[in-house]
Amino acid sequence: MIYTLPFIAAFIGWLTNRIAVKMLFYPKEPVKILFFEVQGVFPKRKLLLAERLGQIVSKELISFDEIKNRLSDPHTLQDVKEQVNSKLDEFLWVKFPALYPMLSLFVTDKIKQQFKLNAMAEIDEVVPKLIDSYITKAEKNLNVQQIVYDKVANFSNEKLEQILFAILSKEFTFIEFVGGVLGFVIGLVQLVLTLLSV
């Protein structure tokens, strides 16, 4: 019977850590036990979690300056130009003749090409200004911190548990496993000490 001590201790270690993990989420609503009020850590701290997540996302993850820089990147601007160039070609040589067959008889390819060159020159100048203007407006009008806070604060406790488990399920399993391993080691030490004292 004494040799089962490490296995019993391992089970107790695993079980206590499993209960500890569950107590992060349960009970979902406050429960009175004598003079104490008990509630799972995440449901109880949901608003604080929402606030901290809002701060982290707005300060560390989403930077309007970075968005502006990426959109103003020469490769991005070149992609925009190529798409606009393609759309202009389609309009001038396909849609325009179909929409205005009589007028298109007087608009030569040379005129179309000149129009396209002027339009592309204007687009080269306007697009970076538009990007800058829209990002500046978005920065003023979008309070990322408040948006994240509202989203997380309005999660049901079940939804919050589902999200956190999806992110941290391996870590929670590892915590339970470590509890079992430590329990086994402690049980083994107790067994050795017991045998040495006999």
MDAnalysis code that builds the backbone (N, CA, C; Angstrom):
import MDAnalysis as mda
import numpy as np

u = mda.Universe.empty(594, n_residues=198, atom_resindex=np.repeat(np.arange(198), 3), trajectory=True)
u.add_TopologyAttr("name", ["N", "CA", "C"] * 198)
u.add_TopologyAttr("resid", np.arange(1, 199))
u.add_TopologyAttr("resname", ["MET", "ILE", "TYR", "THR", "LEU", "PRO", "PHE", "ILE", "ALA", "ALA", "PHE", "ILE", "GLY", "TRP", "LEU", "THR", "ASN", "ARG", "ILE", "ALA", "VAL", "LYS", "MET", "LEU", "PHE", "TYR", "PRO", "LYS", "GLU", "PRO", "VAL", "LYS", "ILE", "LEU", "PHE", "PHE", "GLU", "VAL", "GLN", "GLY", "VAL", "PHE", "PRO", "LYS", "ARG", "LYS", "LEU", "LEU", "LEU", "ALA", "GLU", "ARG", "LEU", "GLY", "GLN", "ILE", "VAL", "SER", "LYS", "GLU", "LEU", "ILE", "SER", "PHE", "ASP", "GLU", "ILE", "LYS", "ASN", "ARG", "LEU", "SER", "ASP", "PRO", "HIS", "THR", "LEU", "GLN", "ASP", "VAL", "LYS", "GLU", "GLN", "VAL", "ASN", "SER", "LYS", "LEU", "ASP", "GLU", "PHE", "LEU", "TRP", "VAL", "LYS", "PHE", "PRO", "ALA", "LEU", "TYR", "PRO", "MET", "LEU", "SER", "LEU", "PHE", "VAL", "THR", "ASP", "LYS", "ILE", "LYS", "GLN", "GLN", "PHE", "LYS", "LEU", "ASN", "ALA", "MET", "ALA", "GLU", "ILE", "ASP", "GLU", "VAL", "VAL", "PRO", "LYS", "LEU", "ILE", "ASP", "SER", "TYR", "ILE", "THR", "LYS", "ALA", "GLU", "LYS", "ASN", "LEU", "ASN", "VAL", "GLN", "GLN", "ILE", "VAL", "TYR", "ASP", "LYS", "VAL", "ALA", "ASN", "PHE", "SER", "ASN", "GLU", "LYS", "LEU", "GLU", "GLN", "ILE", "LEU", "PHE", "ALA", "ILE", "LEU", "SER", "LYS", "GLU", "PHE", "THR", "PHE", "ILE", "GLU", "PHE", "VAL", "GLY", "GLY", "VAL", "LEU", "GLY", "PHE", "VAL", "ILE", "GLY", "LEU", "VAL", "GLN", "LEU", "VAL", "LEU", "THR", "LEU", "LEU", "SER", "VAL"])
u.atoms.positions = np.array([
    [0.834, -1.216, 0.000],
    [0.000, 0.000, 0.000],
    [0.861, 1.256, 0.000],
    [1.967, 1.218, 0.727],
    [2.836, 2.396, 0.834],
    [3.455, 2.763, -0.518],
    [3.624, 1.752, -1.386],
    [4.261, 2.002, -2.684],
    [3.333, 2.732, -3.661],
    [2.070, 2.802, -3.326],
    [1.128, 3.541, -4.184],
    [1.156, 5.047, -3.881],
    [1.927, 5.419, -2.847],
    [1.965, 6.830, -2.406],
    [2.308, 7.798, -3.545],
    [3.340, 7.528, -4.377],
    [3.643, 8.464, -5.473],
    [2.478, 8.625, -6.460],
    [1.744, 7.518, -6.710],
    [0.634, 7.569, -7.662],
    [-0.560, 8.330, -7.086],
    [-0.797, 8.135, -5.784],
    [-1.868, 8.878, -5.117],
    [-1.524, 10.369, -5.115],
    [-0.257, 10.687, -4.795],
    [0.186, 12.091, -4.774],
    [0.112, 12.700, -6.182],
    [0.443, 11.898, -7.206],
    [0.362, 12.372, -8.601],
    [-1.078, 12.701, -8.954],
    [-1.996, 11.818, -8.562],
    [-3.418, 12.045, -8.835],
    [-3.908, 13.308, -8.124],
    [-3.500, 13.463, -6.851],
    [-3.915, 14.638, -6.080],
    [-3.346, 15.911, -6.718],
    [-2.072, 15.870, -7.142],
    [-1.447, 17.029, -7.794],
    [-2.146, 17.397, -9.083],
    [-2.476, 16.364, -9.899],
    [-3.185, 16.601, -11.155],
    [-4.574, 17.179, -10.879],
    [-5.285, 16.565, -9.894],
    [-6.649, 16.981, -9.581],
    [-6.698, 18.413, -9.062],
    [-5.772, 18.770, -8.164],
    [-5.778, 20.144, -7.613],
    [-5.503, 21.171, -8.707],
    [-4.580, 20.857, -9.616],
    [-4.306, 21.797, -10.710],
    [-5.476, 21.873, -11.686],
    [-6.153, 20.751, -11.900],
    [-7.333, 20.751, -12.779],
    [-8.436, 21.614, -12.167],
    [-8.632, 21.476, -10.851],
    [-9.630, 22.298, -10.161],
    [-9.241, 23.772, -10.243],
    [-7.924, 24.044, -10.075],
    [-7.448, 25.435, -10.151],
    [-7.727, 26.033, -11.526],
    [-7.498, 25.243, -12.594],
    [-7.774, 25.711, -13.957],
    [-9.265, 25.978, -14.132],
    [-10.093, 25.049, -13.641],
    [-11.549, 25.221, -13.748],
    [-12.020, 26.451, -12.978],
    [-11.359, 26.729, -11.854],
    [-11.763, 27.876, -11.027],
    [-11.407, 29.212, -11.677],
    [-10.610, 29.163, -12.740],
    [-10.392, 30.387, -13.510],
    [-11.691, 30.830, -14.182],
    [-12.590, 29.871, -14.445],
    [-13.822, 30.154, -15.181],
    [-15.099, 29.932, -14.371],
    [-15.018, 29.140, -13.309],
    [-16.209, 28.775, -12.525],
    [-16.025, 29.148, -11.065],
    [-17.113, 29.494, -10.382],
    [-18.463, 29.699, -10.921],
    [-18.520, 30.963, -11.781],
    [-19.380, 30.917, -12.761],
    [-19.487, 32.048, -13.683],
    [-20.137, 33.264, -13.030],
    [-21.069, 33.011, -12.147],
    [-21.731, 34.089, -11.404],
    [-21.284, 34.021, -9.940],
    [-21.266, 35.167, -9.239],
    [-20.837, 35.169, -7.835],
    [-21.701, 34.243, -6.974],
    [-21.047, 33.459, -6.129],
    [-21.735, 32.531, -5.228],
    [-21.285, 32.829, -3.803],
    [-22.253, 32.978, -2.901],
    [-21.946, 33.244, -1.486],
    [-21.678, 31.933, -0.769],
    [-20.512, 31.825, -0.135],
    [-20.184, 30.688, 0.719],
    [-19.781, 31.259, 2.076],
    [-20.688, 31.123, 3.043],
    [-20.519, 31.736, 4.378],
    [-20.321, 33.232, 4.218],
    [-19.123, 33.731, 4.597],
    [-18.867, 35.175, 4.533],
    [-18.138, 35.573, 3.248],
    [-17.898, 34.593, 2.397],
    [-17.111, 34.865, 1.203],
    [-17.972, 34.816, -0.053],
    [-17.556, 35.600, -1.048],
    [-18.201, 35.555, -2.358],
    [-17.188, 34.969, -3.341],
    [-17.575, 33.873, -3.976],
    [-16.658, 33.167, -4.868],
    [-17.141, 33.299, -6.309],
    [-16.187, 33.601, -7.210],
    [-16.477, 33.676, -8.640],
    [-15.195, 33.362, -9.395],
    [-15.341, 32.750, -10.566],
    [-14.167, 32.446, -11.388],
    [-13.372, 33.706, -11.693],
    [-12.062, 33.537, -11.814],
    [-11.162, 34.683, -12.001],
    [-11.512, 35.473, -13.259],
    [-11.675, 34.781, -14.393],
    [-11.934, 35.495, -15.653],
    [-13.307, 36.163, -15.690],
    [-14.387, 35.485, -15.264],
    [-15.673, 36.201, -15.227],
    [-15.643, 37.417, -14.302],
    [-14.933, 37.266, -13.161],
    [-14.877, 38.365, -12.194],
    [-14.067, 39.542, -12.730],
    [-13.017, 39.234, -13.476],
    [-12.099, 40.276, -13.965],
    [-12.318, 40.603, -15.440],
    [-13.486, 40.250, -15.960],
    [-13.739, 40.437, -17.392],
    [-13.572, 41.892, -17.825],
    [-14.094, 42.828, -17.055],
    [-14.000, 44.247, -17.432],
    [-12.558, 44.741, -17.376],
    [-11.812, 44.260, -16.376],
    [-10.392, 44.624, -16.290],
    [-9.633, 44.034, -17.476],
    [-9.946, 42.784, -17.814],
    [-9.334, 42.131, -18.977],
    [-9.660, 42.909, -20.245],
    [-10.915, 43.342, -20.383],
    [-11.335, 44.123, -21.559],
    [-10.551, 45.428, -21.645],
    [-10.387, 46.078, -20.501],
    [-9.650, 47.351, -20.468],
    [-8.189, 47.164, -20.860],
    [-7.553, 46.137, -20.264],
    [-6.127, 45.881, -20.560],
    [-5.927, 45.473, -22.019],
    [-6.818, 44.626, -22.528],
    [-6.713, 44.215, -23.931],
    [-6.876, 45.415, -24.862],
    [-7.818, 46.291, -24.523],
    [-8.014, 47.509, -25.310],
    [-6.759, 48.363, -25.355],
    [-6.112, 48.505, -24.197],
    [-4.873, 49.285, -24.123],
    [-3.762, 48.645, -24.950],
    [-3.619, 47.316, -24.816],
    [-2.549, 46.609, -25.534],
    [-2.760, 46.699, -27.041],
    [-3.994, 46.442, -27.490],
    [-4.269, 46.459, -28.931],
    [-4.055, 47.859, -29.504],
    [-4.555, 48.879, -28.796],
    [-4.457, 50.243, -29.333],
    [-3.033, 50.788, -29.290],
    [-2.244, 50.367, -28.288],
    [-0.894, 50.933, -28.158],
    [0.187, 50.067, -28.784],
    [0.006, 48.746, -28.737],
    [1.071, 47.849, -29.162],
    [0.808, 47.163, -30.509],
    [-0.467, 46.884, -30.826],
    [-0.760, 46.056, -31.995],
    [-1.223, 46.843, -33.212],
    [-2.048, 47.859, -32.985],
    [-2.555, 48.645, -34.122],
    [-1.992, 50.057, -34.054],
    [-1.162, 50.374, -35.023],
    [-0.568, 51.707, -35.101],
    [-1.004, 52.345, -36.423],
    [-1.695, 53.463, -36.313],
    [-2.154, 54.133, -37.530],
    [-0.979, 54.645, -38.359],
    [0.109, 55.007, -37.687],
    [1.314, 55.437, -38.423],
    [1.864, 54.287, -39.260],
    [1.852, 53.076, -38.655],
    [2.338, 51.898, -39.385],
    [1.429, 51.581, -40.575],
    [0.118, 51.695, -40.364],
    [-0.836, 51.454, -41.458],
    [-0.576, 52.456, -42.589],
    [-0.380, 53.724, -42.195],
    [-0.125, 54.778, -43.179],
    [1.153, 54.484, -43.964],
    [2.208, 54.078, -43.233],
    [3.488, 53.776, -43.888],
    [3.369, 52.605, -44.854],
    [2.598, 51.585, -44.432],
    [2.443, 50.402, -45.296],
    [1.645, 50.727, -46.554],
    [0.598, 51.527, -46.381],
    [-0.219, 51.903, -47.541],
    [0.531, 52.854, -48.467],
    [1.464, 53.628, -47.902],
    [2.245, 54.584, -48.707],
    [3.526, 53.954, -49.252],
    [3.722, 52.683, -48.964],
    [4.905, 51.966, -49.447],
    [4.918, 51.985, -50.979],
    [6.097, 52.189, -51.598],
    [6.166, 52.250, -53.067],
    [5.558, 51.030, -53.764],
    [5.729, 49.842, -53.186],
    [5.162, 48.624, -53.807],
    [3.632, 48.673, -53.796],
    [3.067, 49.153, -52.659],
    [1.599, 49.268, -52.562],
    [1.081, 50.287, -53.569],
    [1.761, 51.421, -53.632],
    [1.353, 52.466, -54.580],
    [1.464, 51.977, -56.024],
    [2.493, 51.183, -56.292],
    [2.667, 50.627, -57.640],
    [1.525, 49.672, -57.984],
    [1.107, 48.871, -56.998],
    [-0.041, 47.964, -57.201],
    [-1.306, 48.756, -57.524],
    [-1.509, 49.855, -56.770],
    [-2.683, 50.714, -56.999],
    [-2.638, 51.279, -58.419],
    [-1.465, 51.761, -58.805],
    [-1.308, 52.335, -60.149],
    [-1.607, 51.307, -61.236],
    [-1.119, 50.092, -61.042],
    [-1.343, 49.044, -62.045],
    [-2.826, 48.701, -62.174],
    [-3.508, 48.654, -61.032],
    [-4.942, 48.351, -61.062],
    [-5.732, 49.483, -61.729],
    [-5.379, 50.729, -61.376],
    [-6.054, 51.882, -61.986],
    [-5.772, 51.915, -63.491],
    [-4.530, 51.645, -63.854],
    [-4.130, 51.615, -65.267],
    [-4.962, 50.585, -66.043],
    [-5.125, 49.406, -65.430],
    [-5.905, 48.342, -66.058],
    [-7.379, 48.754, -66.212],
    [-7.934, 49.373, -65.163],
    [-9.341, 49.809, -65.204],
    [-9.540, 50.921, -66.240],
    [-8.565, 51.828, -66.352],
    [-8.651, 52.898, -67.360],
    [-8.634, 52.316, -68.767],
    [-7.748, 51.356, -68.992],
    [-7.694, 50.688, -70.299],
    [-9.040, 50.065, -70.643],
    [-9.604, 49.344, -69.660],
    [-10.891, 48.678, -69.877],
    [-11.983, 49.702, -70.196],
    [-11.976, 50.815, -69.421],
    [-13.020, 51.826, -69.647],
    [-12.857, 52.499, -71.011],
    [-11.628, 52.970, -71.309],
    [-11.408, 53.758, -72.528],
    [-11.568, 52.949, -73.810],
    [-11.120, 51.669, -73.780],
    [-11.119, 50.898, -75.028],
    [-12.256, 49.874, -75.122],
    [-12.977, 49.648, -74.008],
    [-14.073, 48.672, -74.062],
    [-15.410, 49.317, -73.676],
    [-15.481, 49.864, -72.474],
    [-16.765, 50.369, -71.978],
    [-17.187, 51.681, -72.646],
    [-16.235, 52.595, -72.824],
    [-16.565, 53.897, -73.430],
    [-17.190, 53.744, -74.829],
    [-16.578, 52.942, -75.724],
    [-17.209, 52.757, -77.051],
    [-18.596, 52.108, -76.963],
    [-18.774, 51.208, -75.986],
    [-20.073, 50.543, -75.852],
    [-21.126, 51.500, -75.303],
    [-20.712, 52.374, -74.348],
    [-21.653, 53.319, -73.735],
    [-21.963, 54.502, -74.659],
    [-20.940, 54.971, -75.364],
    [-21.099, 56.161, -76.216],
    [-20.580, 55.857, -77.639],
    [-21.288, 55.039, -78.386],
    [-20.772, 54.637, -79.714],
    [-20.569, 55.809, -80.676],
    [-21.484, 56.779, -80.657],
    [-21.340, 57.927, -81.572],
    [-20.156, 58.804, -81.179],
    [-20.070, 59.096, -79.881],
    [-18.990, 59.958, -79.388],
    [-17.628, 59.293, -79.579],
    [-17.602, 57.984, -79.420],
    [-16.315, 57.271, -79.520],
    [-15.736, 57.322, -80.943],
    [-16.586, 57.645, -81.925],
    [-16.085, 57.800, -83.299],
    [-15.149, 59.003, -83.414],
    [-15.364, 59.992, -82.554],
    [-14.559, 61.225, -82.606],
    [-13.376, 61.204, -81.631],
    [-13.404, 60.230, -80.686],
    [-12.314, 60.138, -79.698],
    [-11.323, 59.100, -80.202],
    [-10.215, 59.592, -80.716],
    [-9.208, 58.693, -81.300],
    [-8.385, 58.010, -80.201],
    [-7.637, 57.010, -80.616],
    [-6.758, 56.299, -79.669],
    [-5.710, 57.248, -79.085],
    [-5.284, 58.207, -79.912],
    [-4.281, 59.178, -79.443],
    [-4.856, 60.025, -78.315],
    [-6.117, 60.452, -78.456],
    [-6.789, 61.251, -77.417],
    [-6.964, 60.411, -76.155],
    [-7.374, 59.166, -76.335],
    [-7.537, 58.271, -75.180],
    [-6.214, 58.091, -74.433],
    [-5.152, 57.895, -75.220],
    [-3.830, 57.696, -74.605],
    [-3.396, 58.945, -73.846],
    [-3.654, 60.117, -74.419],
    [-3.293, 61.373, -73.756],
    [-4.103, 61.555, -72.476],
    [-5.403, 61.237, -72.551],
    [-6.270, 61.318, -71.364],
    [-5.745, 60.393, -70.259],
    [-5.371, 59.183, -70.672],
    [-4.873, 58.202, -69.708],
    [-3.579, 58.687, -69.049],
    [-2.666, 59.246, -69.817],
    [-1.403, 59.760, -69.265],
    [-1.662, 60.866, -68.247],
    [-2.577, 61.785, -68.591],
    [-2.915, 62.882, -67.673],
    [-3.588, 62.356, -66.401],
    [-4.493, 61.381, -66.579],
    [-5.193, 60.795, -65.424],
    [-4.209, 60.088, -64.500],
    [-3.275, 59.327, -65.092],
    [-2.297, 58.597, -64.275],
    [-1.364, 59.557, -63.529],
    [-1.014, 60.665, -64.162],
    [-0.167, 61.669, -63.500],
    [-0.909, 62.267, -62.303],
    [-2.209, 62.516, -62.485],
    [-3.038, 63.063, -61.404],
    [-3.159, 62.047, -60.259],
    [-3.353, 60.788, -60.641],
    [-3.482, 59.719, -59.630],
    [-2.195, 59.574, -58.828],
    [-1.043, 59.666, -59.498],
    [0.259, 59.609, -58.810],
    [0.346, 60.654, -57.709],
    [-0.207, 61.815, -57.994],
    [-0.135, 62.920, -57.029],
    [-1.195, 62.796, -55.934],
    [-2.380, 62.336, -56.315],
    [-3.531, 62.350, -55.396],
    [-3.544, 61.176, -54.417],
    [-3.182, 59.961, -54.876],
    [-3.327, 58.765, -54.037],
    [-2.599, 58.880, -52.692],
    [-1.319, 59.273, -52.640],
    [-0.660, 59.395, -51.330],
    [-1.364, 60.388, -50.395],
    [-1.874, 61.486, -50.972],
    [-2.599, 62.475, -50.156],
    [-3.908, 61.890, -49.624],
    [-4.596, 61.121, -50.488],
    [-5.846, 60.479, -50.069],
    [-5.599, 59.489, -48.932],
    [-4.552, 58.680, -49.075],
    [-4.207, 57.703, -48.028],
    [-3.958, 58.417, -46.712],
    [-3.150, 59.454, -46.766],
    [-2.810, 60.219, -45.569],
    [-4.068, 60.822, -44.936],
    [-4.931, 61.372, -45.776],
    [-6.155, 62.009, -45.296],
    [-7.096, 60.997, -44.651],
    [-7.295, 59.837, -45.303],
    [-8.223, 58.832, -44.779],
    [-7.712, 58.201, -43.490],
    [-6.399, 57.950, -43.413],
    [-5.836, 57.359, -42.189],
    [-5.941, 58.355, -41.043],
    [-5.705, 59.616, -41.314],
    [-5.822, 60.657, -40.273],
    [-7.259, 60.732, -39.767],
    [-8.223, 60.671, -40.685],
    [-9.635, 60.687, -40.281],
    [-9.990, 59.435, -39.484],
    [-9.491, 58.293, -39.945],
    [-9.766, 57.022, -39.249],
    [-9.208, 57.058, -37.835],
    [-8.022, 57.621, -37.693],
    [-7.385, 57.716, -36.365],
    [-8.227, 58.568, -35.416],
    [-8.823, 59.646, -35.965],
    [-9.670, 60.524, -35.137],
    [-11.000, 59.871, -34.796],
    [-11.564, 59.144, -35.774],
    [-12.920, 58.608, -35.613],
    [-12.981, 57.214, -34.993],
    [-11.868, 56.458, -35.077],
    [-11.864, 55.102, -34.539],
    [-11.104, 55.041, -33.223],
    [-11.820, 54.806, -32.154],
    [-11.186, 54.606, -30.853],
    [-11.008, 53.100, -30.671],
    [-9.847, 52.598, -31.101],
    [-9.584, 51.154, -31.090],
    [-9.700, 50.591, -29.681],
    [-9.161, 51.331, -28.709],
    [-9.206, 50.869, -27.318],
    [-10.651, 50.660, -26.863],
    [-11.522, 51.612, -27.191],
    [-12.925, 51.516, -26.780],
    [-13.645, 50.386, -27.522],
    [-13.325, 50.207, -28.804],
    [-13.946, 49.138, -29.592],
    [-13.615, 47.770, -28.996],
    [-12.315, 47.554, -28.682],
    [-11.893, 46.274, -28.097],
    [-12.540, 46.083, -26.734],
    [-12.541, 47.156, -25.930],
    [-13.157, 47.079, -24.593],
    [-14.630, 46.660, -24.695],
    [-15.368, 47.335, -25.571],
    [-16.800, 47.036, -25.725],
    [-17.030, 45.593, -26.170],
    [-16.203, 45.131, -27.124],
    [-16.359, 43.759, -27.630],
    [-16.139, 42.744, -26.511],
    [-15.022, 42.875, -25.791],
    [-14.671, 41.897, -24.752],
    [-15.651, 41.992, -23.583],
    [-15.996, 43.214, -23.186],
    [-16.921, 43.407, -22.062],
    [-18.292, 42.807, -22.352],
    [-18.681, 42.769, -23.624],
    [-19.999, 42.243, -23.993],
    [-19.997, 40.740, -24.284],
    [-18.807, 40.114, -24.220],
    [-18.764, 38.656, -24.357],
    [-19.527, 38.023, -23.204],
    [-20.279, 36.981, -23.503],
    [-20.860, 36.189, -22.413],
    [-19.720, 35.434, -21.742],
    [-19.937, 34.983, -20.511],
    [-18.902, 34.221, -19.815],
    [-18.554, 32.947, -20.579],
    [-19.568, 32.352, -21.231],
    [-19.337, 31.144, -22.014],
    [-18.437, 31.448, -23.220],
    [-18.701, 32.576, -23.882],
    [-17.900, 32.971, -25.044],
    [-16.464, 33.271, -24.627],
    [-16.299, 33.954, -23.496],
    [-14.967, 34.271, -22.987],
    [-14.193, 32.983, -22.693],
    [-14.866, 32.032, -22.041],
    [-14.229, 30.743, -21.738],
    [-13.828, 30.027, -23.026],
    [-14.719, 30.033, -24.002],
    [-14.460, 29.371, -25.288],
    [-13.231, 29.975, -25.975],
    [-13.137, 31.301, -25.970],
    [-12.011, 31.990, -26.619],
    [-10.703, 31.693, -25.896],
    [-10.718, 31.813, -24.566],
    [-9.490, 31.591, -23.795],
    [-9.030, 30.140, -23.880],
    [-9.980, 29.216, -23.887],
    [-9.610, 27.804, -24.024],
    [-9.029, 27.541, -25.414],
    [-9.583, 28.192, -26.435],
    [-9.058, 28.019, -27.792],
    [-7.607, 28.494, -27.873],
    [-7.288, 29.558, -27.127],
    [-5.934, 30.118, -27.144],
    [-4.999, 29.352, -26.221],
    [-5.495, 28.986, -25.027],
    [-4.621, 28.487, -23.960],
    [-4.838, 27.023, -23.573],
    [-5.552, 26.257, -24.401],
    [-5.879, 24.877, -23.993],
    [-4.626, 24.046, -23.730],
    [-3.585, 24.206, -24.560],
    [-2.346, 23.444, -24.356],
    [-1.686, 23.827, -23.040],
    [-1.717, 25.143, -22.731],
    [-1.103, 25.612, -21.496],
    [-1.855, 25.081, -20.275],
    [-3.197, 25.071, -20.353],
    [-3.991, 24.546, -19.238],
    [-3.716, 23.055, -19.030],
    [-3.620, 22.305, -20.132],
    [-3.302, 20.872, -20.046],
    [-1.916, 20.673, -19.440],
    [-0.978, 21.531, -19.836],
    [0.388, 21.437, -19.309],
    [0.406, 21.694, -17.797],
    [-0.391, 22.676, -17.342],
    [-0.470, 22.978, -15.907],
    [-0.979, 21.748, -15.141],
    [-1.996, 21.080, -15.684],
    [-2.533, 19.870, -15.046],
    [-1.469, 18.770, -15.029],
    [-0.753, 18.615, -16.148],
    [0.296, 17.600, -16.250],
    [1.407, 17.860, -15.238],
    [1.817, 19.125, -15.136],
    [2.869, 19.492, -14.176],
    [2.431, 19.178, -12.754],
    [1.163, 19.441, -12.442],
    [0.629, 19.102, -11.116],
    [0.784, 17.620, -10.823],
    [0.479, 16.770, -11.819],
    [0.628, 15.325, -11.664],
    [2.079, 14.923, -11.463],
    [2.970, 15.511, -12.269],
    [4.402, 15.181, -12.179],
    [4.965, 15.607, -10.824],
    [4.670, 16.838, -10.414],
    [5.170, 17.312, -9.114],
    [4.606, 16.476, -7.971],
    [3.315, 16.137, -8.080],
    [2.706, 15.278, -7.070],
    [3.410, 13.940, -6.987],
    [3.741, 13.362, -8.159],
    [4.440, 12.076, -8.192],
    [5.820, 12.194, -7.545],
    [6.553, 13.260, -7.863],
    [7.898, 13.461, -7.297],
    [7.814, 13.627, -5.779],
    [6.865, 14.430, -5.325],
    [6.698, 14.632, -3.876],
    [6.326, 13.313, -3.194],
    [5.426, 12.554, -3.814],
    [5.050, 11.247, -3.286],
    [6.231, 10.295, -3.229],
    [7.082, 10.348, -4.258],
    [8.281, 9.507, -4.309],
    [9.242, 9.873, -3.188],
    [9.439, 11.167, -2.966],
    [10.299, 11.639, -1.865],
    [9.746, 11.173, -0.537],
    [8.439, 11.285, -0.355],
    [7.815, 10.827, 0.889],
    [7.992, 9.325, 1.084],
    [7.873, 8.579, -0.014],
    [8.064, 7.128, 0.054],
    [9.488, 6.790, 0.486],
    [10.476, 7.463, -0.159],
    [11.878, 7.209, 0.176],
    [12.142, 7.571, 1.642],
    [11.641, 8.720, 2.097],
    [11.854, 9.133, 3.486],
    [11.204, 8.154, 4.455],
    [10.017, 7.655, 4.090],
    [9.304, 6.693, 4.928],
    [10.103, 5.387, 5.015],
    [10.609, 4.929, 3.874],
    [11.368, 3.662, 3.867],
    [12.678, 3.792, 4.641],
    [13.318, 4.969, 4.554],
    [14.585, 5.199, 5.255],
    [14.379, 5.278, 6.776],
    [13.204, 5.743, 7.174],
    [12.942, 5.907, 8.603],
    [12.516, 4.592, 9.263],
    [12.192, 3.598, 8.442],
    [11.744, 2.298, 9.002],
    [12.951, 1.527, 9.525],
])
